[in-house]
Amino acid sequence: MIFEPIQIEISQLRCERDDRLLFKNLSIKLESGQILRVAGPNGAGKTTLLRTLAGLFDIQEGEIRLNQQPLKEYLERILYIGHKPQVTKDLTVLDNLKFLTDVDETALKSALSAVGLKGYHDSLVKELSQGQGRRCALARLWCVDAPIWILDEPYTALDVDMVKTLDARITEHVANGGVCLFTTHQPPQQLDYQTLELGHVD
């Protein structure tokens, strides 16, 4: 689908965790069609920043606005997938997607096919490999109409073919007016993105 124009404005964001300053005076703007990779060493605050943008952590200092409105007004337009798979191991692949989304079964099965899990609908997640479990979590990118994607280490445990599939899906998403923010230790080769480097706090 084609999304309405989006503008994300982060202004003077500051965050501390366990009495340690992660970042301060963080300001950046993102608009429809843009991809932002958040980079930096372990402990630099990458996951904290993404979870704050997703509304899962409170803003300590600064401001995040979407289309000139407070972040809390737009949380339903954000799809967040964390670095952990966020799937329940004792549920089937299909039941996990049913629990995580509100779309019909036909769309869910199509999404599972897109990530290479056709035929695994009734398999328990605990019976899958790590990479297949990751594919199950990422299948939401093929069936949820959220314009803003926030992905924490989405490439973890993926094989080369699935990396290409994910890159193509992200490219398609932003071409339709979406926005994508993500972290990864290995820079993707197939995406046109900006980089925000964390870990240099004065």
CYANA upper distance limits for C-alpha pairs under 8 A (distance plus 0.5 A):
  1 MET  CA    145 ASP  CA      8.07
  1 MET  CA    176 ASN  CA      7.04
  2 ILE  CA    176 ASN  CA      5.26
  2 ILE  CA    177 GLY  CA      6.63
  3 PHE  CA    147 PRO  CA      6.89
  3 PHE  CA    176 ASN  CA      6.69
  3 PHE  CA    177 GLY  CA      5.61
  3 PHE  CA    178 GLY  CA      6.78
  4 GLU  CA    177 GLY  CA      7.38
  5 PRO  CA     31 GLU  CA      7.98
  5 PRO  CA     32 SER  CA      6.24
  5 PRO  CA    177 GLY  CA      7.11
  6 ILE  CA     31 GLU  CA      5.94
  6 ILE  CA     32 SER  CA      5.54
  6 ILE  CA     66 LEU  CA      7.60
  6 ILE  CA     67 ASN  CA      6.60
  6 ILE  CA    177 GLY  CA      8.14
  6 ILE  CA    178 GLY  CA      8.01
  6 ILE  CA    179 VAL  CA      8.22
  7 GLN  CA     29 LYS  CA      7.63
  7 GLN  CA     30 LEU  CA      6.20
  7 GLN  CA     31 GLU  CA      4.92
  7 GLN  CA     32 SER  CA      7.10
  7 GLN  CA     66 LEU  CA      6.17
  7 GLN  CA     67 ASN  CA      5.57
  7 GLN  CA     68 GLN  CA      8.30
  8 ILE  CA     29 LYS  CA      6.14
  8 ILE  CA     30 LEU  CA      5.53
  8 ILE  CA     31 GLU  CA      6.76
  8 ILE  CA     64 ILE  CA      7.76
  8 ILE  CA     65 ARG  CA      6.36
  8 ILE  CA     66 LEU  CA      5.13
  8 ILE  CA     67 ASN  CA      6.97
  9 GLU  CA     27 SER  CA      8.01
  9 GLU  CA     28 ILE  CA      6.60
  9 GLU  CA     29 LYS  CA      5.07
  9 GLU  CA     30 LEU  CA      7.05
  9 GLU  CA     64 ILE  CA      6.27
  9 GLU  CA     65 ARG  CA      5.73
  9 GLU  CA     66 LEU  CA      6.92
  9 GLU  CA     68 GLN  CA      8.42
 10 ILE  CA     26 LEU  CA      7.59
 10 ILE  CA     27 SER  CA      5.46
 10 ILE  CA     28 ILE  CA      5.69
 10 ILE  CA     29 LYS  CA      6.71
 10 ILE  CA     62 GLY  CA      8.28
 10 ILE  CA     63 GLU  CA      6.46
 10 ILE  CA     64 ILE  CA      5.11
 10 ILE  CA     65 ARG  CA      7.10
 11 SER  CA     25 ASN  CA      7.78
 11 SER  CA     26 LEU  CA      6.81
 11 SER  CA     27 SER  CA      4.91
 11 SER  CA     28 ILE  CA      7.27
 11 SER  CA     62 GLY  CA      6.20
 11 SER  CA     63 GLU  CA      5.67
 11 SER  CA     64 ILE  CA      6.86
 12 GLN  CA     24 LYS  CA      7.19
 12 GLN  CA     25 ASN  CA      4.47
 12 GLN  CA     26 LEU  CA      5.33
 12 GLN  CA     27 SER  CA      5.78
 12 GLN  CA     61 GLU  CA      7.83
 12 GLN  CA     62 GLY  CA      5.22
 12 GLN  CA     63 GLU  CA      7.22
 13 LEU  CA     23 PHE  CA      7.98
 13 LEU  CA     24 LYS  CA      6.21
 13 LEU  CA     25 ASN  CA      5.80
 13 LEU  CA     26 LEU  CA      5.20
 13 LEU  CA     27 SER  CA      7.07
 13 LEU  CA     59 ILE  CA      8.23
 13 LEU  CA     60 GLN  CA      8.22
 13 LEU  CA     61 GLU  CA      6.10
 13 LEU  CA     62 GLY  CA      4.70
 13 LEU  CA     63 GLU  CA      6.76
 13 LEU  CA     64 ILE  CA      8.45
 14 ARG  CA     22 LEU  CA      8.13
 14 ARG  CA     23 PHE  CA      5.93
 14 ARG  CA     24 LYS  CA      4.47
 14 ARG  CA     25 ASN  CA      6.46
 14 ARG  CA     26 LEU  CA      7.11
 14 ARG  CA     60 GLN  CA      6.91
 14 ARG  CA     61 GLU  CA      5.63
 14 ARG  CA     62 GLY  CA      6.77
 15 CYS  CA     21 LEU  CA      6.69
 15 CYS  CA     22 LEU  CA      6.19
 15 CYS  CA     23 PHE  CA      6.13
 15 CYS  CA     24 LYS  CA      6.97
 15 CYS  CA     59 ILE  CA      8.23
 15 CYS  CA     60 GLN  CA      6.42
 15 CYS  CA     61 GLU  CA      7.42
 16 GLU  CA     20 ARG  CA      5.75
 16 GLU  CA     21 LEU  CA      4.84
 16 GLU  CA     22 LEU  CA      5.97
 16 GLU  CA     23 PHE  CA      7.85
 16 GLU  CA     60 GLN  CA      8.46
 17 ARG  CA     21 LEU  CA      7.09
 17 ARG  CA     22 LEU  CA      7.46
 21 LEU  CA    201 VAL  CA      8.07
 22 LEU  CA     43 GLY  CA      8.42
 22 LEU  CA     44 ALA  CA      6.35
 22 LEU  CA     45 GLY  CA      5.93
 22 LEU  CA    199 GLY  CA      7.58
 22 LEU  CA    201 VAL  CA      7.59
 23 PHE  CA     44 ALA  CA      8.36
 23 PHE  CA     45 GLY  CA      7.68
 23 PHE  CA    198 LEU  CA      7.69
 23 PHE  CA    199 GLY  CA      7.81
 23 PHE  CA    200 HIS  CA      8.39
 23 PHE  CA    201 VAL  CA      6.49
 24 LYS  CA    201 VAL  CA      7.68
 25 ASN  CA     62 GLY  CA      8.37
 30 LEU  CA     34 GLN  CA      6.94
 30 LEU  CA    179 VAL  CA      8.12
 31 GLU  CA    179 VAL  CA      7.36
 32 SER  CA    174 VAL  CA      7.31
 32 SER  CA    177 GLY  CA      5.22
 32 SER  CA    178 GLY  CA      5.81
 32 SER  CA    179 VAL  CA      5.99
 33 GLY  CA    173 HIS  CA      8.47
 33 GLY  CA    174 VAL  CA      4.75
 33 GLY  CA    175 ALA  CA      6.19
 33 GLY  CA    176 ASN  CA      7.69
 33 GLY  CA    177 GLY  CA      5.40
 33 GLY  CA    178 GLY  CA      6.03
 33 GLY  CA    179 VAL  CA      6.18
 34 GLN  CA    174 VAL  CA      6.82
 34 GLN  CA    178 GLY  CA      8.00
 34 GLN  CA    179 VAL  CA      5.91
 34 GLN  CA    180 CYS  CA      7.19
 34 GLN  CA    193 TYR  CA      7.39
 34 GLN  CA    194 GLN  CA      8.38
 35 ILE  CA    174 VAL  CA      7.88
 35 ILE  CA    179 VAL  CA      6.51
 35 ILE  CA    180 CYS  CA      5.30
 35 ILE  CA    181 LEU  CA      6.34
 35 ILE  CA    182 PHE  CA      8.49
 35 ILE  CA    192 ASP  CA      7.55
 35 ILE  CA    193 TYR  CA      5.25
 35 ILE  CA    194 GLN  CA      6.75
 36 LEU  CA    180 CYS  CA      6.81
 36 LEU  CA    181 LEU  CA      5.20
 36 LEU  CA    182 PHE  CA      6.93
 36 LEU  CA    193 TYR  CA      6.03
 36 LEU  CA    194 GLN  CA      5.39
 36 LEU  CA    195 THR  CA      6.16
 36 LEU  CA    196 LEU  CA      7.47
 37 ARG  CA    181 LEU  CA      6.34
 37 ARG  CA    182 PHE  CA      5.55
 37 ARG  CA    183 THR  CA      6.04
 37 ARG  CA    184 THR  CA      8.00
 37 ARG  CA    193 TYR  CA      7.10
 37 ARG  CA    194 GLN  CA      6.58
 37 ARG  CA    195 THR  CA      5.23
 37 ARG  CA    196 LEU  CA      6.66
 38 VAL  CA     46 LYS  CA      6.78
 38 VAL  CA    181 LEU  CA      7.66
 38 VAL  CA    182 PHE  CA      6.55
 38 VAL  CA    183 THR  CA      5.55
 38 VAL  CA    184 THR  CA      8.19
 38 VAL  CA    195 THR  CA      6.38
 38 VAL  CA    196 LEU  CA      5.33
 38 VAL  CA    197 GLU  CA      6.58
 38 VAL  CA    198 LEU  CA      7.74
 39 ALA  CA     46 LYS  CA      7.38
 39 ALA  CA    183 THR  CA      6.67
 39 ALA  CA    184 THR  CA      7.54
 39 ALA  CA    185 HIS  CA      7.76
 39 ALA  CA    195 THR  CA      7.21
 39 ALA  CA    196 LEU  CA      6.48
 39 ALA  CA    197 GLU  CA      5.29
 39 ALA  CA    198 LEU  CA      6.56
 40 GLY  CA     44 ALA  CA      6.42
 40 GLY  CA     46 LYS  CA      7.60
 40 GLY  CA    197 GLU  CA      5.95
 40 GLY  CA    198 LEU  CA      5.38
 40 GLY  CA    199 GLY  CA      6.23
 41 PRO  CA    198 LEU  CA      8.17
 41 PRO  CA    199 GLY  CA      7.13
 44 ALA  CA    198 LEU  CA      6.28
 44 ALA  CA    199 GLY  CA      5.18
 45 GLY  CA     49 LEU  CA      6.49
 45 GLY  CA    198 LEU  CA      7.51
 45 GLY  CA    199 GLY  CA      8.01
 46 LYS  CA     50 LEU  CA      6.85
 46 LYS  CA    183 THR  CA      7.53
 46 LYS  CA    198 LEU  CA      7.59
 47 THR  CA     51 ARG  CA      6.53
 47 THR  CA    152 ASP  CA      7.13
 47 THR  CA    183 THR  CA      8.43
 48 THR  CA     52 THR  CA      6.55
 48 THR  CA     57 PHE  CA      8.01
 49 LEU  CA     53 LEU  CA      6.70
 50 LEU  CA     54 ALA  CA      6.67
 50 LEU  CA    150 ILE  CA      7.06
 50 LEU  CA    151 LEU  CA      8.30
 50 LEU  CA    152 ASP  CA      7.77
 50 LEU  CA    181 LEU  CA      8.31
 50 LEU  CA    182 PHE  CA      8.35
 51 ARG  CA     55 GLY  CA      6.78
 51 ARG  CA     56 LEU  CA      5.63
 51 ARG  CA     57 PHE  CA      6.26
 52 THR  CA     56 LEU  CA      6.10
 52 THR  CA     57 PHE  CA      5.02
 52 THR  CA     58 ASP  CA      6.78
 52 THR  CA     59 ILE  CA      6.96
 53 LEU  CA     57 PHE  CA      8.41
 53 LEU  CA     64 ILE  CA      7.94
 53 LEU  CA     71 LEU  CA      8.37
 54 ALA  CA     75 LEU  CA      7.44
 54 ALA  CA     78 ILE  CA      7.10
 54 ALA  CA     79 LEU  CA      8.30
 54 ALA  CA     80 TYR  CA      6.86
 54 ALA  CA    150 ILE  CA      7.54
 55 GLY  CA     71 LEU  CA      7.80
 55 GLY  CA     72 LYS  CA      7.50
 55 GLY  CA     75 LEU  CA      7.19
 59 ILE  CA     63 GLU  CA      7.72
 64 ILE  CA     70 PRO  CA      7.02
 64 ILE  CA     71 LEU  CA      6.27
 65 ARG  CA     69 GLN  CA      5.69
 65 ARG  CA     70 PRO  CA      5.24
 65 ARG  CA     71 LEU  CA      5.67
 66 LEU  CA     70 PRO  CA      6.85
 66 LEU  CA     71 LEU  CA      6.35
 66 LEU  CA     74 TYR  CA      7.41
 69 GLN  CA     73 GLU  CA      7.17
 69 GLN  CA     74 TYR  CA      8.44
 70 PRO  CA     74 TYR  CA      8.04
 71 LEU  CA     75 LEU  CA      7.06
 74 TYR  CA     78 ILE  CA      7.77
 76 GLU  CA    146 ALA  CA      8.12
 77 ARG  CA    146 ALA  CA      5.37
 77 ARG  CA    147 PRO  CA      6.47
 77 ARG  CA    148 ILE  CA      6.70
 78 ILE  CA    146 ALA  CA      6.06
 78 ILE  CA    147 PRO  CA      7.12
 78 ILE  CA    148 ILE  CA      5.26
 78 ILE  CA    149 TRP  CA      6.48
 78 ILE  CA    150 ILE  CA      7.75
 79 LEU  CA    144 VAL  CA      8.36
 79 LEU  CA    146 ALA  CA      6.32
 79 LEU  CA    147 PRO  CA      8.34
 79 LEU  CA    148 ILE  CA      6.66
 79 LEU  CA    149 TRP  CA      5.48
 79 LEU  CA    150 ILE  CA      6.64
 80 TYR  CA    149 TRP  CA      6.61
 80 TYR  CA    150 ILE  CA      5.23
 80 TYR  CA    151 LEU  CA      6.41
 81 ILE  CA     85 PRO  CA      8.10
 81 ILE  CA     86 GLN  CA      7.98
 81 ILE  CA    137 ALA  CA      7.91
 81 ILE  CA    138 LEU  CA      7.97
 81 ILE  CA    150 ILE  CA      6.93
 81 ILE  CA    151 LEU  CA      5.51
 81 ILE  CA    152 ASP  CA      6.79
 81 ILE  CA    154 PRO  CA      8.13
 82 GLY  CA     86 GLN  CA      7.57
 82 GLY  CA    151 LEU  CA      6.60
 82 GLY  CA    152 ASP  CA      5.30
 82 GLY  CA    153 GLU  CA      7.74
 82 GLY  CA    154 PRO  CA      8.24
 83 HIS  CA    151 LEU  CA      8.11
 83 HIS  CA    152 ASP  CA      5.31
 83 HIS  CA    153 GLU  CA      5.64
 83 HIS  CA    154 PRO  CA      7.14
 83 HIS  CA    156 THR  CA      8.28
 85 PRO  CA    133 GLY  CA      7.15
 85 PRO  CA    134 ARG  CA      6.08
 85 PRO  CA    136 CYS  CA      8.48
 85 PRO  CA    137 ALA  CA      6.06
 86 GLN  CA    137 ALA  CA      7.07
 87 VAL  CA     96 ASN  CA      6.66
 87 VAL  CA    125 VAL  CA      8.08
 87 VAL  CA    133 GLY  CA      8.12
 87 VAL  CA    136 CYS  CA      8.22
 87 VAL  CA    137 ALA  CA      6.95
 88 THR  CA     96 ASN  CA      7.01
 88 THR  CA    125 VAL  CA      7.48
 89 LYS  CA    124 LEU  CA      7.02
 89 LYS  CA    125 VAL  CA      5.12
 89 LYS  CA    126 LYS  CA      5.06
 90 ASP  CA    124 LEU  CA      6.49
 90 ASP  CA    125 VAL  CA      6.94
 90 ASP  CA    126 LYS  CA      6.80
 91 LEU  CA     95 ASP  CA      6.50
 91 LEU  CA     96 ASN  CA      6.55
 91 LEU  CA    124 LEU  CA      5.95
 91 LEU  CA    125 VAL  CA      6.78
 92 THR  CA     96 ASN  CA      6.63
 92 THR  CA    121 HIS  CA      7.15
 92 THR  CA    122 ASP  CA      5.76
 92 THR  CA    123 SER  CA      5.60
 92 THR  CA    124 LEU  CA      4.54
 92 THR  CA    125 VAL  CA      6.21
 93 VAL  CA     97 LEU  CA      7.16
 93 VAL  CA    120 TYR  CA      7.18
 93 VAL  CA    121 HIS  CA      5.70
 93 VAL  CA    122 ASP  CA      6.70
 93 VAL  CA    123 SER  CA      6.41
 93 VAL  CA    124 LEU  CA      6.55
 93 VAL  CA    125 VAL  CA      6.24
 93 VAL  CA    136 CYS  CA      7.05
 94 LEU  CA     98 LYS  CA      6.77
 94 LEU  CA    108 LEU  CA      7.74
 94 LEU  CA    109 LYS  CA      7.97
 94 LEU  CA    121 HIS  CA      5.36
 94 LEU  CA    122 ASP  CA      6.97
 95 ASP  CA     99 PHE  CA      6.62
 96 ASN  CA    100 LEU  CA      6.74
 97 LEU  CA    101 THR  CA      6.38
 97 LEU  CA    108 LEU  CA      7.33
 97 LEU  CA    136 CYS  CA      8.15
 97 LEU  CA    137 ALA  CA      8.36
 97 LEU  CA    139 ALA  CA      8.40
 97 LEU  CA    140 ARG  CA      7.81
 98 LYS  CA    102 ASP  CA      7.07
 98 LYS  CA    103 VAL  CA      7.95
 98 LYS  CA    105 GLU  CA      8.11
 98 LYS  CA    108 LEU  CA      8.12
101 THR  CA    140 ARG  CA      7.98
101 THR  CA    144 VAL  CA      7.65
103 VAL  CA    107 ALA  CA      7.06
103 VAL  CA    108 LEU  CA      7.47
103 VAL  CA    143 CYS  CA      7.68
103 VAL  CA    144 VAL  CA      8.03
104 ASP  CA    108 LEU  CA      6.96
105 GLU  CA    109 LYS  CA      6.63
106 THR  CA    110 SER  CA      6.77
107 ALA  CA    111 ALA  CA      6.70
107 ALA  CA    143 CYS  CA      6.72
108 LEU  CA    112 LEU  CA      6.75
108 LEU  CA    139 ALA  CA      8.49
108 LEU  CA    143 CYS  CA      7.00
109 LYS  CA    113 SER  CA      6.72
109 LYS  CA    118 LYS  CA      7.82
109 LYS  CA    121 HIS  CA      7.93
110 SER  CA    114 ALA  CA      6.78
111 ALA  CA    115 VAL  CA      7.10
111 ALA  CA    139 ALA  CA      5.89
111 ALA  CA    140 ARG  CA      7.63
111 ALA  CA    141 LEU  CA      8.45
111 ALA  CA    142 TRP  CA      5.60
111 ALA  CA    143 CYS  CA      6.49
112 LEU  CA    116 GLY  CA      6.86
112 LEU  CA    117 LEU  CA      5.46
112 LEU  CA    118 LYS  CA      6.31
112 LEU  CA    121 HIS  CA      8.31
112 LEU  CA    136 CYS  CA      7.51
112 LEU  CA    139 ALA  CA      6.30
113 SER  CA    117 LEU  CA      5.75
113 SER  CA    118 LYS  CA      4.93
114 ALA  CA    118 LYS  CA      8.47
114 ALA  CA    139 ALA  CA      8.02
114 ALA  CA    142 TRP  CA      7.91
115 VAL  CA    135 ARG  CA      6.36
115 VAL  CA    136 CYS  CA      8.08
115 VAL  CA    138 LEU  CA      8.21
115 VAL  CA    139 ALA  CA      6.70
115 VAL  CA    162 MET  CA      7.64
115 VAL  CA    165 THR  CA      8.09
116 GLY  CA    135 ARG  CA      8.17
117 LEU  CA    121 HIS  CA      7.83
117 LEU  CA    132 GLN  CA      7.97
117 LEU  CA    135 ARG  CA      8.10
117 LEU  CA    136 CYS  CA      8.05
123 SER  CA    127 GLU  CA      7.35
123 SER  CA    128 LEU  CA      8.17
124 LEU  CA    128 LEU  CA      7.63
125 VAL  CA    133 GLY  CA      6.79
128 LEU  CA    132 GLN  CA      6.21
128 LEU  CA    133 GLY  CA      6.53
129 SER  CA    133 GLY  CA      6.72
130 GLN  CA    134 ARG  CA      6.80
130 GLN  CA    157 ALA  CA      6.81
131 GLY  CA    135 ARG  CA      6.78
131 GLY  CA    156 THR  CA      8.16
131 GLY  CA    157 ALA  CA      5.22
131 GLY  CA    158 LEU  CA      5.75
131 GLY  CA    159 ASP  CA      7.94
132 GLN  CA    136 CYS  CA      6.77
133 GLY  CA    137 ALA  CA      7.06
134 ARG  CA    138 LEU  CA      6.73
134 ARG  CA    154 PRO  CA      8.48
134 ARG  CA    156 THR  CA      8.03
134 ARG  CA    157 ALA  CA      7.55
134 ARG  CA    158 LEU  CA      7.86
135 ARG  CA    139 ALA  CA      6.53
135 ARG  CA    158 LEU  CA      8.26
136 CYS  CA    140 ARG  CA      8.37
138 LEU  CA    142 TRP  CA      8.44
138 LEU  CA    154 PRO  CA      8.13
139 ALA  CA    143 CYS  CA      7.58
140 ARG  CA    144 VAL  CA      6.16
141 LEU  CA    169 ARG  CA      8.27
142 TRP  CA    169 ARG  CA      8.37
147 PRO  CA    173 HIS  CA      8.38
147 PRO  CA    177 GLY  CA      7.93
147 PRO  CA    178 GLY  CA      5.12
147 PRO  CA    179 VAL  CA      6.77
148 ILE  CA    178 GLY  CA      6.44
148 ILE  CA    179 VAL  CA      5.45
148 ILE  CA    180 CYS  CA      6.45
149 TRP  CA    178 GLY  CA      8.30
149 TRP  CA    179 VAL  CA      6.71
149 TRP  CA    180 CYS  CA      5.17
149 TRP  CA    181 LEU  CA      6.72
150 ILE  CA    180 CYS  CA      6.49
150 ILE  CA    181 LEU  CA      5.40
150 ILE  CA    182 PHE  CA      6.27
151 LEU  CA    180 CYS  CA      8.14
151 LEU  CA    181 LEU  CA      6.76
151 LEU  CA    182 PHE  CA      5.05
151 LEU  CA    183 THR  CA      7.18
152 ASP  CA    182 PHE  CA      6.01
152 ASP  CA    183 THR  CA      5.65
152 ASP  CA    184 THR  CA      7.74
153 GLU  CA    182 PHE  CA      7.33
153 GLU  CA    183 THR  CA      5.60
153 GLU  CA    184 THR  CA      5.33
153 GLU  CA    185 HIS  CA      8.21
154 PRO  CA    182 PHE  CA      7.97
154 PRO  CA    183 THR  CA      7.99
154 PRO  CA    184 THR  CA      7.69
155 TYR  CA    163 VAL  CA      6.96
155 TYR  CA    184 THR  CA      7.49
158 LEU  CA    162 MET  CA      6.34
158 LEU  CA    163 VAL  CA      6.61
159 ASP  CA    163 VAL  CA      6.73
160 VAL  CA    164 LYS  CA      6.92
161 ASP  CA    165 THR  CA      6.80
162 MET  CA    166 LEU  CA      6.54
163 VAL  CA    167 ASP  CA      6.63
164 LYS  CA    168 ALA  CA      6.66
164 LYS  CA    190 GLN  CA      7.94
165 THR  CA    169 ARG  CA      6.75
166 LEU  CA    170 ILE  CA      6.71
167 ASP  CA    171 THR  CA      6.63
167 ASP  CA    188 PRO  CA      8.30
167 ASP  CA    190 GLN  CA      6.67
167 ASP  CA    191 LEU  CA      6.82
168 ALA  CA    172 GLU  CA      6.64
168 ALA  CA    190 GLN  CA      8.35
169 ARG  CA    173 HIS  CA      6.62
170 ILE  CA    174 VAL  CA      6.86
170 ILE  CA    180 CYS  CA      7.75
171 THR  CA    175 ALA  CA      6.62
171 THR  CA    191 LEU  CA      7.32
172 GLU  CA    176 ASN  CA      6.88
173 HIS  CA    177 GLY  CA      7.33
173 HIS  CA    178 GLY  CA      5.89
173 HIS  CA    179 VAL  CA      7.96
174 VAL  CA    178 GLY  CA      4.74
174 VAL  CA    179 VAL  CA      6.06
174 VAL  CA    180 CYS  CA      7.60
